């Protein structure tokens, strides 16, 4: 974002003269684009339609970088990916009615994962608002009602003068902890009408701070300082708050083992002596967490995927730091601290006493050895080799975006570093468009997308987007090999697997020739094999522009422990 002081400086005489004589031909759409630029936006995602041309016409007259996708849900996923890797708000421009509703799945993912997306949609003309059933194309009786329970805040606009302030308020909301998607809607006639308002310049939308209450910090620090077996669960809130350094310092001061949730991967070094890694779906980890006498949960609501499918039953005292007020004590009684993770961890670091526990690192090694032993007894070497090949091929500076598929379920537990997946809401089709959004943030660094065959079909149209903008995304598509259904799991496990999202089987799906399909878009593609995956994937990632690597392979998932206990 552009740097802004809280107090916007006074205008110079030259600026005053420009404000008094605004250029002709500007519309409400220009106010939208000028406000976005004044807020610091550099890249905009979206898909135009009948009720939003005022915004897109103004966008063409601006210096903002526009990435237009082919499907609204994919545009939303792209904005989500951009927001996750940059920490900045990602503008998403949409039309009304079906075009707006098509983005709901993506906005639900952004809400669940706390990704800052500012969706700005068109609306029917002002005269058609209010549920009067005038028969306007794409008319909804109450469009914003469809989004109110999904997004963080809703900001309807009815006049041109409201545009800058409404977008600024939405921007502030999106970037105030917890981050999340917000919704702005503007009628078609307001976007198209000429305006004599002066051009929007600097806009202040500084996010509100969320510090911990000092009395709660004092109680938490006392409990942790005097704990016999403290353990920390680090969630996605640590990553979003850029608080990994604070977390490590606190863990080392307390000699407290740390496990990261699937959304919190990267919050703690994988190979650190106190790292329990991310084996949250293993009963050995669950048992260890339950045995803690003080459990510090930072930036997690301990939902289904962070609690071994709600089988986790802590016996000790729980201290929960969470920016999302509704998640405090939503699953377990706790000392709830409503705060941003970074601010709360900083306060604890200033308050806790140092404690030494030589047995802590040994207890971590014991748990991880039990996990490895359980996995080793299930004949899953093939799956582990596939995941290792992907890890070895991906440059250390490259981000990875993972769709809901068996290889992703493996990565949740076994991937050693940061990763982004659609696990917030659990829908299909996230990986590839989100990777495109991340690539738009930095076109010099390759990005990996991983999908199964089912998830790939959700976003296949965006091969055209990747080709049009030359975005450096390598898309690994894993499918079940021969179409005889061997291994079922929808070919590769889209949405299925061992029961992570419900145990079921389906007939093997019909699937296209993904290599030929990619090449028909002008995107280079290769069919690989497990033995050549690392080499082929590394080569594709090192080649500028988009590419597709197709791996025919039926993958199995490790056995669950939440159904049997072991």
PyMOL commands that set and color helices and strands:
alter all, ss='L'
color gray80, all
select helices_A, chain A and resi 13-20+28-39+53-60+72-86+98-101+104-113+126-128+145-148+160-175+188-192+214-225+236-240+244-254+283-290+304-306+325-327+341-349+359-376+381-393+406-414+431-441+453-458+460-469+489-491+514-520+533-542
alter helices_A, ss='H'
color red, helices_A
select strands_A, chain A and resi 43-46+65-68+90-94+117-123+153-157+182-187+230-234+257-260+275-277+294-298+317-322+335-338+400-402+420-421+447-452+473-479+524-528+547-552
alter strands_A, ss='S'
color yellow, strands_A
deselect
rebuild
show_as cartoon
